[in-house]
Amino acid sequence: MDQFLSLFRQYDVLGAFWANLQLTFWGAIGAFILGTLLALMRISPVPSLRWLGTGYVHLLRNTPLTILMAVAVLGFWTQLKITLSDDFNRNFFAWAVVMLVVYHAAFVCEAIRSGVNTVPLGQAEAARAIGLGFLPAARIVILPQALRGAITPLGNTLIALTKNTTVASVASVAEASGLMKTMIEFDSDVILAIFFTFAMGFVMIVIPMGLITTWASRKWAVRR
């Protein structure tokens, strides 16, 4: 017990996890917005939009997130001098959020598209029959039902995003995995306590997400 207490006294463990939670929050919002737009492109009646959405999804889903983080820091910031904030640390944080959004939007897109597949074809046909165009039909008829059918895959994507925030250490963001590396380097004699601390930290964050996802999917399940 003393080992755990000494780690919390010596290092800002809670602050590191707070950084992960902030990355999760902003990354989830951005990924949901971009992923919804990509899902609309993928079900669009315009072939060029469908091809563009499909290309984005296949490219980003098969690109490691670590590479995207490295590109953000070494490519966009170091080489191209693109800065998202005048504050040094906030700039790295912003780039980490951008790459989390860009990467996970592809998974959000596929989660929503799986929900679209649960919407009966007759719903879209009825929307067209009353004179609704593609976007009004998607906004009023298709997406509300699709989101209800996509709660579980969207929840799984959120959990994956939460765990993937640890990759932000590649972008020099002071988050949990970066602090864990520092602790292992200087306090290797309590390495088991360090591993247990961070493992339990993520378990305490992720398990409530899974429980809320399960509850929401049952509460708002589309009953046919």
Rosetta constraint file for C-alpha pairs under 8 A:
AtomPair CA 1 CA 5 HARMONIC 6.41 0.50
AtomPair CA 2 CA 6 HARMONIC 6.02 0.50
AtomPair CA 3 CA 7 HARMONIC 6.34 0.50
AtomPair CA 3 CA 190 HARMONIC 7.03 0.50
AtomPair CA 3 CA 193 HARMONIC 6.73 0.50
AtomPair CA 4 CA 8 HARMONIC 6.48 0.50
AtomPair CA 4 CA 193 HARMONIC 6.34 0.50
AtomPair CA 4 CA 194 HARMONIC 7.78 0.50
AtomPair CA 4 CA 197 HARMONIC 7.39 0.50
AtomPair CA 5 CA 9 HARMONIC 6.18 0.50
AtomPair CA 6 CA 10 HARMONIC 6.00 0.50
AtomPair CA 7 CA 11 HARMONIC 5.82 0.50
AtomPair CA 7 CA 13 HARMONIC 7.86 0.50
AtomPair CA 7 CA 194 HARMONIC 7.76 0.50
AtomPair CA 8 CA 12 HARMONIC 6.42 0.50
AtomPair CA 8 CA 13 HARMONIC 6.03 0.50
AtomPair CA 12 CA 16 HARMONIC 6.37 0.50
AtomPair CA 13 CA 17 HARMONIC 6.45 0.50
AtomPair CA 13 CA 176 HARMONIC 7.15 0.50
AtomPair CA 13 CA 179 HARMONIC 7.52 0.50
AtomPair CA 14 CA 18 HARMONIC 6.09 0.50
AtomPair CA 15 CA 19 HARMONIC 6.40 0.50
AtomPair CA 15 CA 175 HARMONIC 7.88 0.50
AtomPair CA 16 CA 20 HARMONIC 6.69 0.50
AtomPair CA 16 CA 174 HARMONIC 6.47 0.50
AtomPair CA 16 CA 175 HARMONIC 4.41 0.50
AtomPair CA 16 CA 176 HARMONIC 4.66 0.50
AtomPair CA 16 CA 179 HARMONIC 6.88 0.50
AtomPair CA 17 CA 21 HARMONIC 6.28 0.50
AtomPair CA 17 CA 175 HARMONIC 6.29 0.50
AtomPair CA 17 CA 176 HARMONIC 5.39 0.50
AtomPair CA 17 CA 201 HARMONIC 7.62 0.50
AtomPair CA 18 CA 22 HARMONIC 6.23 0.50
AtomPair CA 18 CA 175 HARMONIC 7.84 0.50
AtomPair CA 19 CA 23 HARMONIC 6.21 0.50
AtomPair CA 19 CA 174 HARMONIC 7.20 0.50
AtomPair CA 19 CA 175 HARMONIC 5.38 0.50
AtomPair CA 19 CA 176 HARMONIC 7.60 0.50
AtomPair CA 20 CA 24 HARMONIC 6.11 0.50
AtomPair CA 20 CA 162 HARMONIC 7.22 0.50
AtomPair CA 20 CA 165 HARMONIC 5.89 0.50
AtomPair CA 20 CA 166 HARMONIC 7.22 0.50
AtomPair CA 20 CA 175 HARMONIC 5.83 0.50
AtomPair CA 20 CA 176 HARMONIC 6.78 0.50
AtomPair CA 21 CA 25 HARMONIC 6.10 0.50
AtomPair CA 21 CA 162 HARMONIC 7.42 0.50
AtomPair CA 22 CA 26 HARMONIC 6.23 0.50
AtomPair CA 23 CA 27 HARMONIC 5.68 0.50
AtomPair CA 23 CA 93 HARMONIC 7.84 0.50
AtomPair CA 23 CA 96 HARMONIC 7.69 0.50
AtomPair CA 23 CA 97 HARMONIC 6.01 0.50
AtomPair CA 23 CA 162 HARMONIC 7.93 0.50
AtomPair CA 23 CA 165 HARMONIC 6.41 0.50
AtomPair CA 24 CA 28 HARMONIC 5.76 0.50
AtomPair CA 24 CA 158 HARMONIC 7.85 0.50
AtomPair CA 24 CA 161 HARMONIC 6.44 0.50
AtomPair CA 24 CA 162 HARMONIC 5.34 0.50
AtomPair CA 24 CA 165 HARMONIC 6.74 0.50
AtomPair CA 25 CA 29 HARMONIC 6.41 0.50
AtomPair CA 26 CA 30 HARMONIC 6.20 0.50
AtomPair CA 26 CA 97 HARMONIC 6.62 0.50
AtomPair CA 27 CA 31 HARMONIC 5.85 0.50
AtomPair CA 27 CA 97 HARMONIC 5.39 0.50
AtomPair CA 27 CA 98 HARMONIC 7.32 0.50
AtomPair CA 27 CA 100 HARMONIC 5.63 0.50
AtomPair CA 27 CA 101 HARMONIC 5.06 0.50
AtomPair CA 27 CA 161 HARMONIC 7.67 0.50
AtomPair CA 28 CA 32 HARMONIC 5.97 0.50
AtomPair CA 28 CA 101 HARMONIC 7.06 0.50
AtomPair CA 28 CA 158 HARMONIC 6.69 0.50
AtomPair CA 28 CA 161 HARMONIC 7.43 0.50
AtomPair CA 29 CA 33 HARMONIC 6.38 0.50
AtomPair CA 30 CA 34 HARMONIC 6.15 0.50
AtomPair CA 30 CA 101 HARMONIC 5.39 0.50
AtomPair CA 30 CA 105 HARMONIC 7.77 0.50
AtomPair CA 31 CA 35 HARMONIC 5.54 0.50
AtomPair CA 31 CA 100 HARMONIC 7.55 0.50
AtomPair CA 31 CA 101 HARMONIC 4.42 0.50
AtomPair CA 31 CA 102 HARMONIC 6.77 0.50
AtomPair CA 31 CA 103 HARMONIC 7.92 0.50
AtomPair CA 31 CA 104 HARMONIC 5.74 0.50
AtomPair CA 31 CA 105 HARMONIC 4.29 0.50
AtomPair CA 31 CA 108 HARMONIC 6.72 0.50
AtomPair CA 32 CA 36 HARMONIC 5.93 0.50
AtomPair CA 32 CA 105 HARMONIC 6.39 0.50
AtomPair CA 32 CA 108 HARMONIC 6.19 0.50
AtomPair CA 33 CA 37 HARMONIC 6.46 0.50
AtomPair CA 33 CA 105 HARMONIC 7.91 0.50
AtomPair CA 34 CA 38 HARMONIC 6.21 0.50
AtomPair CA 34 CA 101 HARMONIC 7.64 0.50
AtomPair CA 34 CA 102 HARMONIC 7.83 0.50
AtomPair CA 34 CA 105 HARMONIC 5.67 0.50
AtomPair CA 34 CA 109 HARMONIC 8.00 0.50
AtomPair CA 35 CA 39 HARMONIC 6.08 0.50
AtomPair CA 35 CA 104 HARMONIC 7.81 0.50
AtomPair CA 35 CA 105 HARMONIC 4.22 0.50
AtomPair CA 35 CA 106 HARMONIC 6.04 0.50
AtomPair CA 35 CA 107 HARMONIC 7.36 0.50
AtomPair CA 35 CA 108 HARMONIC 4.93 0.50
AtomPair CA 35 CA 109 HARMONIC 4.29 0.50
AtomPair CA 35 CA 112 HARMONIC 7.90 0.50
AtomPair CA 36 CA 40 HARMONIC 6.27 0.50
AtomPair CA 36 CA 108 HARMONIC 7.20 0.50
AtomPair CA 36 CA 109 HARMONIC 5.88 0.50
AtomPair CA 36 CA 112 HARMONIC 7.04 0.50
AtomPair CA 37 CA 41 HARMONIC 6.30 0.50
AtomPair CA 37 CA 109 HARMONIC 7.81 0.50
AtomPair CA 38 CA 42 HARMONIC 6.18 0.50
AtomPair CA 38 CA 53 HARMONIC 5.48 0.50
AtomPair CA 38 CA 105 HARMONIC 7.79 0.50
AtomPair CA 38 CA 106 HARMONIC 7.58 0.50
AtomPair CA 38 CA 109 HARMONIC 5.71 0.50
AtomPair CA 39 CA 43 HARMONIC 6.39 0.50
AtomPair CA 39 CA 53 HARMONIC 7.42 0.50
AtomPair CA 39 CA 109 HARMONIC 4.75 0.50
AtomPair CA 39 CA 110 HARMONIC 6.99 0.50
AtomPair CA 39 CA 112 HARMONIC 6.44 0.50
AtomPair CA 39 CA 113 HARMONIC 5.83 0.50
AtomPair CA 40 CA 44 HARMONIC 5.80 0.50
AtomPair CA 40 CA 138 HARMONIC 7.79 0.50
AtomPair CA 41 CA 49 HARMONIC 5.15 0.50
AtomPair CA 41 CA 50 HARMONIC 5.25 0.50
AtomPair CA 41 CA 52 HARMONIC 7.58 0.50
AtomPair CA 41 CA 53 HARMONIC 5.50 0.50
AtomPair CA 42 CA 49 HARMONIC 6.82 0.50
AtomPair CA 42 CA 50 HARMONIC 4.40 0.50
AtomPair CA 42 CA 51 HARMONIC 7.46 0.50
AtomPair CA 42 CA 53 HARMONIC 5.32 0.50
AtomPair CA 42 CA 54 HARMONIC 6.32 0.50
AtomPair CA 42 CA 113 HARMONIC 7.90 0.50
AtomPair CA 43 CA 50 HARMONIC 6.57 0.50
AtomPair CA 43 CA 113 HARMONIC 7.85 0.50
AtomPair CA 44 CA 49 HARMONIC 6.61 0.50
AtomPair CA 44 CA 50 HARMONIC 6.05 0.50
AtomPair CA 44 CA 134 HARMONIC 7.50 0.50
AtomPair CA 45 CA 50 HARMONIC 7.67 0.50
AtomPair CA 45 CA 134 HARMONIC 7.79 0.50
AtomPair CA 46 CA 50 HARMONIC 6.48 0.50
AtomPair CA 47 CA 51 HARMONIC 6.17 0.50
AtomPair CA 48 CA 52 HARMONIC 6.12 0.50
AtomPair CA 49 CA 53 HARMONIC 6.05 0.50
AtomPair CA 50 CA 54 HARMONIC 6.00 0.50
AtomPair CA 51 CA 55 HARMONIC 5.96 0.50
AtomPair CA 52 CA 56 HARMONIC 6.18 0.50
AtomPair CA 53 CA 57 HARMONIC 6.26 0.50
AtomPair CA 54 CA 58 HARMONIC 6.20 0.50
AtomPair CA 55 CA 59 HARMONIC 5.97 0.50
AtomPair CA 56 CA 60 HARMONIC 6.01 0.50
AtomPair CA 56 CA 106 HARMONIC 7.18 0.50
AtomPair CA 57 CA 61 HARMONIC 5.86 0.50
AtomPair CA 57 CA 106 HARMONIC 4.74 0.50
AtomPair CA 57 CA 107 HARMONIC 7.56 0.50
AtomPair CA 57 CA 109 HARMONIC 7.68 0.50
AtomPair CA 57 CA 110 HARMONIC 8.00 0.50
AtomPair CA 58 CA 62 HARMONIC 6.26 0.50
AtomPair CA 58 CA 106 HARMONIC 7.87 0.50
AtomPair CA 59 CA 63 HARMONIC 6.39 0.50
AtomPair CA 60 CA 102 HARMONIC 7.70 0.50
AtomPair CA 60 CA 103 HARMONIC 5.78 0.50
AtomPair CA 60 CA 106 HARMONIC 6.45 0.50
AtomPair CA 61 CA 103 HARMONIC 6.95 0.50
AtomPair CA 61 CA 106 HARMONIC 6.26 0.50
AtomPair CA 61 CA 107 HARMONIC 7.16 0.50
AtomPair CA 63 CA 67 HARMONIC 7.21 0.50
AtomPair CA 63 CA 68 HARMONIC 7.57 0.50
AtomPair CA 64 CA 68 HARMONIC 6.83 0.50
AtomPair CA 65 CA 69 HARMONIC 6.31 0.50
AtomPair CA 65 CA 99 HARMONIC 7.65 0.50
AtomPair CA 65 CA 100 HARMONIC 7.69 0.50
AtomPair CA 65 CA 103 HARMONIC 6.73 0.50
AtomPair CA 65 CA 167 HARMONIC 7.29 0.50
AtomPair CA 66 CA 70 HARMONIC 6.23 0.50
AtomPair CA 66 CA 167 HARMONIC 6.18 0.50
AtomPair CA 66 CA 170 HARMONIC 6.89 0.50
AtomPair CA 67 CA 71 HARMONIC 6.06 0.50
AtomPair CA 68 CA 72 HARMONIC 6.20 0.50
AtomPair CA 68 CA 99 HARMONIC 6.24 0.50
AtomPair CA 69 CA 73 HARMONIC 6.47 0.50
AtomPair CA 69 CA 95 HARMONIC 7.77 0.50
AtomPair CA 69 CA 96 HARMONIC 6.51 0.50
AtomPair CA 69 CA 99 HARMONIC 6.28 0.50
AtomPair CA 69 CA 167 HARMONIC 7.60 0.50
AtomPair CA 69 CA 168 HARMONIC 6.91 0.50
AtomPair CA 69 CA 170 HARMONIC 6.14 0.50
AtomPair CA 69 CA 171 HARMONIC 5.62 0.50
AtomPair CA 70 CA 74 HARMONIC 5.68 0.50
AtomPair CA 70 CA 75 HARMONIC 7.36 0.50
AtomPair CA 70 CA 170 HARMONIC 6.41 0.50
AtomPair CA 70 CA 171 HARMONIC 6.52 0.50
AtomPair CA 71 CA 75 HARMONIC 4.71 0.50
AtomPair CA 71 CA 76 HARMONIC 6.54 0.50
AtomPair CA 72 CA 76 HARMONIC 5.04 0.50
AtomPair CA 72 CA 77 HARMONIC 6.28 0.50
AtomPair CA 72 CA 95 HARMONIC 6.29 0.50
AtomPair CA 72 CA 96 HARMONIC 7.78 0.50
AtomPair CA 72 CA 99 HARMONIC 7.38 0.50
AtomPair CA 72 CA 171 HARMONIC 7.43 0.50
AtomPair CA 73 CA 77 HARMONIC 5.04 0.50
AtomPair CA 73 CA 78 HARMONIC 6.11 0.50
AtomPair CA 73 CA 92 HARMONIC 7.54 0.50
AtomPair CA 73 CA 95 HARMONIC 7.53 0.50
AtomPair CA 73 CA 171 HARMONIC 5.91 0.50
AtomPair CA 74 CA 78 HARMONIC 4.91 0.50
AtomPair CA 74 CA 79 HARMONIC 6.43 0.50
AtomPair CA 75 CA 79 HARMONIC 5.06 0.50
AtomPair CA 75 CA 80 HARMONIC 6.33 0.50
AtomPair CA 76 CA 80 HARMONIC 4.86 0.50
AtomPair CA 76 CA 81 HARMONIC 6.21 0.50
AtomPair CA 76 CA 82 HARMONIC 5.52 0.50
AtomPair CA 77 CA 81 HARMONIC 4.62 0.50
AtomPair CA 77 CA 82 HARMONIC 4.90 0.50
AtomPair CA 77 CA 83 HARMONIC 6.13 0.50
AtomPair CA 78 CA 82 HARMONIC 7.84 0.50
AtomPair CA 83 CA 91 HARMONIC 6.51 0.50
AtomPair CA 84 CA 91 HARMONIC 5.33 0.50
AtomPair CA 84 CA 94 HARMONIC 6.45 0.50
AtomPair CA 84 CA 95 HARMONIC 7.15 0.50
AtomPair CA 85 CA 90 HARMONIC 6.15 0.50
AtomPair CA 85 CA 91 HARMONIC 4.62 0.50
AtomPair CA 85 CA 94 HARMONIC 7.53 0.50
AtomPair CA 86 CA 90 HARMONIC 7.72 0.50
AtomPair CA 86 CA 91 HARMONIC 6.78 0.50
AtomPair CA 87 CA 91 HARMONIC 5.95 0.50
AtomPair CA 88 CA 92 HARMONIC 6.87 0.50
AtomPair CA 89 CA 93 HARMONIC 6.34 0.50
AtomPair CA 89 CA 173 HARMONIC 7.18 0.50
AtomPair CA 90 CA 94 HARMONIC 6.04 0.50
AtomPair CA 91 CA 95 HARMONIC 6.30 0.50
AtomPair CA 92 CA 96 HARMONIC 6.17 0.50
AtomPair CA 92 CA 171 HARMONIC 5.97 0.50
AtomPair CA 92 CA 172 HARMONIC 6.31 0.50
AtomPair CA 92 CA 173 HARMONIC 6.06 0.50
AtomPair CA 93 CA 97 HARMONIC 6.30 0.50
AtomPair CA 93 CA 168 HARMONIC 7.98 0.50
AtomPair CA 93 CA 171 HARMONIC 7.67 0.50
AtomPair CA 93 CA 173 HARMONIC 5.79 0.50
AtomPair CA 94 CA 98 HARMONIC 6.21 0.50
AtomPair CA 95 CA 99 HARMONIC 6.28 0.50
AtomPair CA 95 CA 171 HARMONIC 7.44 0.50
AtomPair CA 96 CA 100 HARMONIC 6.16 0.50
AtomPair CA 96 CA 168 HARMONIC 5.63 0.50
AtomPair CA 96 CA 171 HARMONIC 6.18 0.50
AtomPair CA 96 CA 173 HARMONIC 7.53 0.50
AtomPair CA 97 CA 101 HARMONIC 6.10 0.50
AtomPair CA 98 CA 102 HARMONIC 6.11 0.50
AtomPair CA 99 CA 103 HARMONIC 5.98 0.50
AtomPair CA 100 CA 104 HARMONIC 5.95 0.50
AtomPair CA 100 CA 161 HARMONIC 7.45 0.50
AtomPair CA 100 CA 165 HARMONIC 7.57 0.50
AtomPair CA 101 CA 105 HARMONIC 5.72 0.50
AtomPair CA 102 CA 106 HARMONIC 7.36 0.50
AtomPair CA 103 CA 107 HARMONIC 7.69 0.50
AtomPair CA 104 CA 108 HARMONIC 6.24 0.50
AtomPair CA 104 CA 157 HARMONIC 7.45 0.50
AtomPair CA 104 CA 161 HARMONIC 6.95 0.50
AtomPair CA 105 CA 109 HARMONIC 5.98 0.50
AtomPair CA 106 CA 110 HARMONIC 6.50 0.50
AtomPair CA 107 CA 111 HARMONIC 6.17 0.50
AtomPair CA 107 CA 157 HARMONIC 6.67 0.50
AtomPair CA 108 CA 112 HARMONIC 6.18 0.50
AtomPair CA 108 CA 154 HARMONIC 6.31 0.50
AtomPair CA 108 CA 157 HARMONIC 6.74 0.50
AtomPair CA 109 CA 113 HARMONIC 6.06 0.50
AtomPair CA 110 CA 114 HARMONIC 6.05 0.50
AtomPair CA 111 CA 115 HARMONIC 6.49 0.50
AtomPair CA 111 CA 150 HARMONIC 5.80 0.50
AtomPair CA 111 CA 153 HARMONIC 5.33 0.50
AtomPair CA 111 CA 154 HARMONIC 5.81 0.50
AtomPair CA 112 CA 116 HARMONIC 6.25 0.50
AtomPair CA 112 CA 146 HARMONIC 6.34 0.50
AtomPair CA 112 CA 147 HARMONIC 6.24 0.50
AtomPair CA 112 CA 150 HARMONIC 5.58 0.50
AtomPair CA 112 CA 154 HARMONIC 7.55 0.50
AtomPair CA 113 CA 117 HARMONIC 6.41 0.50
AtomPair CA 113 CA 146 HARMONIC 7.56 0.50
AtomPair CA 114 CA 118 HARMONIC 6.94 0.50
AtomPair CA 114 CA 146 HARMONIC 7.71 0.50
AtomPair CA 114 CA 149 HARMONIC 7.79 0.50
AtomPair CA 114 CA 150 HARMONIC 6.55 0.50
AtomPair CA 115 CA 119 HARMONIC 7.07 0.50
AtomPair CA 115 CA 145 HARMONIC 7.52 0.50
AtomPair CA 115 CA 146 HARMONIC 4.12 0.50
AtomPair CA 115 CA 147 HARMONIC 6.03 0.50
AtomPair CA 115 CA 148 HARMONIC 7.24 0.50
AtomPair CA 115 CA 149 HARMONIC 4.62 0.50
AtomPair CA 115 CA 150 HARMONIC 4.51 0.50
AtomPair CA 116 CA 142 HARMONIC 6.74 0.50
AtomPair CA 116 CA 143 HARMONIC 7.02 0.50
AtomPair CA 116 CA 145 HARMONIC 7.51 0.50
AtomPair CA 116 CA 146 HARMONIC 4.53 0.50
AtomPair CA 116 CA 147 HARMONIC 7.80 0.50
AtomPair CA 116 CA 149 HARMONIC 7.65 0.50
AtomPair CA 117 CA 146 HARMONIC 7.56 0.50
AtomPair CA 118 CA 146 HARMONIC 6.73 0.50
AtomPair CA 118 CA 149 HARMONIC 6.54 0.50
AtomPair CA 119 CA 123 HARMONIC 7.01 0.50
AtomPair CA 119 CA 142 HARMONIC 6.77 0.50
AtomPair CA 119 CA 145 HARMONIC 6.49 0.50
AtomPair CA 119 CA 146 HARMONIC 6.31 0.50
AtomPair CA 120 CA 124 HARMONIC 7.58 0.50
AtomPair CA 121 CA 125 HARMONIC 6.42 0.50
AtomPair CA 122 CA 126 HARMONIC 5.90 0.50
AtomPair CA 123 CA 127 HARMONIC 6.28 0.50
AtomPair CA 123 CA 141 HARMONIC 7.05 0.50
AtomPair CA 123 CA 142 HARMONIC 7.41 0.50
AtomPair CA 124 CA 128 HARMONIC 6.30 0.50
AtomPair CA 124 CA 137 HARMONIC 6.93 0.50
AtomPair CA 124 CA 141 HARMONIC 7.27 0.50
AtomPair CA 124 CA 142 HARMONIC 6.96 0.50
AtomPair CA 125 CA 129 HARMONIC 6.08 0.50
AtomPair CA 126 CA 130 HARMONIC 6.46 0.50
AtomPair CA 127 CA 131 HARMONIC 6.69 0.50
AtomPair CA 127 CA 132 HARMONIC 5.51 0.50
AtomPair CA 127 CA 133 HARMONIC 7.96 0.50
AtomPair CA 127 CA 137 HARMONIC 5.76 0.50
AtomPair CA 127 CA 141 HARMONIC 7.17 0.50
AtomPair CA 128 CA 132 HARMONIC 5.07 0.50
AtomPair CA 128 CA 133 HARMONIC 6.54 0.50
AtomPair CA 128 CA 134 HARMONIC 7.95 0.50
AtomPair CA 128 CA 137 HARMONIC 7.35 0.50
AtomPair CA 132 CA 136 HARMONIC 5.88 0.50
AtomPair CA 132 CA 137 HARMONIC 5.59 0.50
AtomPair CA 133 CA 137 HARMONIC 5.96 0.50
AtomPair CA 134 CA 138 HARMONIC 6.01 0.50
AtomPair CA 135 CA 139 HARMONIC 6.03 0.50
AtomPair CA 136 CA 140 HARMONIC 5.89 0.50
AtomPair CA 136 CA 141 HARMONIC 7.89 0.50
AtomPair CA 137 CA 141 HARMONIC 5.24 0.50
AtomPair CA 137 CA 142 HARMONIC 6.36 0.50
AtomPair CA 138 CA 142 HARMONIC 4.62 0.50
AtomPair CA 138 CA 143 HARMONIC 5.47 0.50
AtomPair CA 139 CA 143 HARMONIC 5.65 0.50
AtomPair CA 139 CA 144 HARMONIC 7.18 0.50
AtomPair CA 140 CA 144 HARMONIC 6.83 0.50
AtomPair CA 141 CA 145 HARMONIC 6.95 0.50
AtomPair CA 142 CA 146 HARMONIC 5.97 0.50
AtomPair CA 143 CA 147 HARMONIC 5.86 0.50
AtomPair CA 144 CA 148 HARMONIC 6.60 0.50
AtomPair CA 145 CA 149 HARMONIC 6.44 0.50
AtomPair CA 145 CA 222 HARMONIC 7.29 0.50
AtomPair CA 146 CA 150 HARMONIC 6.08 0.50
AtomPair CA 147 CA 151 HARMONIC 6.25 0.50
AtomPair CA 148 CA 217 HARMONIC 7.28 0.50
AtomPair CA 148 CA 220 HARMONIC 5.96 0.50
AtomPair CA 148 CA 221 HARMONIC 6.11 0.50
AtomPair CA 148 CA 222 HARMONIC 6.52 0.50
AtomPair CA 149 CA 217 HARMONIC 7.71 0.50
AtomPair CA 149 CA 221 HARMONIC 6.44 0.50
AtomPair CA 149 CA 222 HARMONIC 6.39 0.50
AtomPair CA 150 CA 154 HARMONIC 5.94 0.50
AtomPair CA 151 CA 155 HARMONIC 5.99 0.50
AtomPair CA 151 CA 213 HARMONIC 6.73 0.50
AtomPair CA 151 CA 216 HARMONIC 7.10 0.50
AtomPair CA 151 CA 217 HARMONIC 5.54 0.50
AtomPair CA 152 CA 156 HARMONIC 6.24 0.50
AtomPair CA 152 CA 213 HARMONIC 6.07 0.50
AtomPair CA 152 CA 214 HARMONIC 7.00 0.50
AtomPair CA 152 CA 217 HARMONIC 6.10 0.50
AtomPair CA 153 CA 157 HARMONIC 6.15 0.50
AtomPair CA 154 CA 158 HARMONIC 6.23 0.50
AtomPair CA 155 CA 159 HARMONIC 6.30 0.50
AtomPair CA 155 CA 209 HARMONIC 7.17 0.50
AtomPair CA 155 CA 210 HARMONIC 6.94 0.50
AtomPair CA 155 CA 213 HARMONIC 5.49 0.50
AtomPair CA 156 CA 160 HARMONIC 6.22 0.50
AtomPair CA 156 CA 210 HARMONIC 7.63 0.50
AtomPair CA 157 CA 161 HARMONIC 6.06 0.50
AtomPair CA 158 CA 162 HARMONIC 6.17 0.50
AtomPair CA 159 CA 163 HARMONIC 6.44 0.50
AtomPair CA 159 CA 206 HARMONIC 6.14 0.50
AtomPair CA 159 CA 209 HARMONIC 6.88 0.50
AtomPair CA 159 CA 210 HARMONIC 7.54 0.50
AtomPair CA 160 CA 164 HARMONIC 6.00 0.50
AtomPair CA 161 CA 165 HARMONIC 6.27 0.50
AtomPair CA 162 CA 206 HARMONIC 7.48 0.50
AtomPair CA 163 CA 202 HARMONIC 7.50 0.50
AtomPair CA 164 CA 168 HARMONIC 7.81 0.50
AtomPair CA 166 CA 175 HARMONIC 6.85 0.50
AtomPair CA 166 CA 176 HARMONIC 6.60 0.50
AtomPair CA 166 CA 177 HARMONIC 5.37 0.50
AtomPair CA 166 CA 178 HARMONIC 7.68 0.50
AtomPair CA 167 CA 171 HARMONIC 7.79 0.50
AtomPair CA 167 CA 177 HARMONIC 7.83 0.50
AtomPair CA 168 CA 172 HARMONIC 6.76 0.50
AtomPair CA 168 CA 173 HARMONIC 5.62 0.50
AtomPair CA 168 CA 175 HARMONIC 7.32 0.50
AtomPair CA 169 CA 173 HARMONIC 4.95 0.50
AtomPair CA 169 CA 174 HARMONIC 6.47 0.50
AtomPair CA 169 CA 175 HARMONIC 6.54 0.50
AtomPair CA 169 CA 177 HARMONIC 6.76 0.50
AtomPair CA 169 CA 178 HARMONIC 5.44 0.50
AtomPair CA 173 CA 178 HARMONIC 7.69 0.50
AtomPair CA 174 CA 178 HARMONIC 6.00 0.50
AtomPair CA 174 CA 179 HARMONIC 6.86 0.50
AtomPair CA 175 CA 179 HARMONIC 6.29 0.50
AtomPair CA 176 CA 180 HARMONIC 6.11 0.50
AtomPair CA 176 CA 198 HARMONIC 7.34 0.50
AtomPair CA 177 CA 181 HARMONIC 6.33 0.50
AtomPair CA 178 CA 182 HARMONIC 6.48 0.50
AtomPair CA 179 CA 183 HARMONIC 6.14 0.50
AtomPair CA 180 CA 184 HARMONIC 6.12 0.50
AtomPair CA 180 CA 194 HARMONIC 6.95 0.50
AtomPair CA 180 CA 195 HARMONIC 7.85 0.50
AtomPair CA 180 CA 198 HARMONIC 7.44 0.50
AtomPair CA 181 CA 185 HARMONIC 6.17 0.50
AtomPair CA 182 CA 186 HARMONIC 6.37 0.50
AtomPair CA 183 CA 187 HARMONIC 5.42 0.50
AtomPair CA 183 CA 188 HARMONIC 7.23 0.50
AtomPair CA 183 CA 194 HARMONIC 7.28 0.50
AtomPair CA 184 CA 188 HARMONIC 4.75 0.50
AtomPair CA 184 CA 190 HARMONIC 7.97 0.50
AtomPair CA 184 CA 191 HARMONIC 6.07 0.50
AtomPair CA 184 CA 194 HARMONIC 7.26 0.50
AtomPair CA 187 CA 191 HARMONIC 6.97 0.50
AtomPair CA 190 CA 194 HARMONIC 6.41 0.50
AtomPair CA 191 CA 195 HARMONIC 6.20 0.50
AtomPair CA 192 CA 196 HARMONIC 6.10 0.50
AtomPair CA 193 CA 197 HARMONIC 6.02 0.50
AtomPair CA 194 CA 198 HARMONIC 6.45 0.50
AtomPair CA 195 CA 199 HARMONIC 5.97 0.50
AtomPair CA 196 CA 200 HARMONIC 5.92 0.50
AtomPair CA 197 CA 201 HARMONIC 6.11 0.50
AtomPair CA 198 CA 202 HARMONIC 6.37 0.50
AtomPair CA 199 CA 203 HARMONIC 6.23 0.50
AtomPair CA 200 CA 204 HARMONIC 6.03 0.50
AtomPair CA 201 CA 205 HARMONIC 6.50 0.50
AtomPair CA 202 CA 206 HARMONIC 5.94 0.50
AtomPair CA 203 CA 207 HARMONIC 5.78 0.50
AtomPair CA 204 CA 208 HARMONIC 7.05 0.50
AtomPair CA 205 CA 209 HARMONIC 7.06 0.50
AtomPair CA 206 CA 210 HARMONIC 6.45 0.50
AtomPair CA 207 CA 211 HARMONIC 6.28 0.50
AtomPair CA 208 CA 212 HARMONIC 6.04 0.50
AtomPair CA 209 CA 213 HARMONIC 6.06 0.50
AtomPair CA 210 CA 214 HARMONIC 6.18 0.50
AtomPair CA 211 CA 215 HARMONIC 6.19 0.50
AtomPair CA 212 CA 216 HARMONIC 5.98 0.50
AtomPair CA 213 CA 217 HARMONIC 5.98 0.50
AtomPair CA 214 CA 218 HARMONIC 6.33 0.50
AtomPair CA 215 CA 219 HARMONIC 6.08 0.50
AtomPair CA 216 CA 220 HARMONIC 5.89 0.50
AtomPair CA 216 CA 221 HARMONIC 7.85 0.50
AtomPair CA 217 CA 221 HARMONIC 5.40 0.50
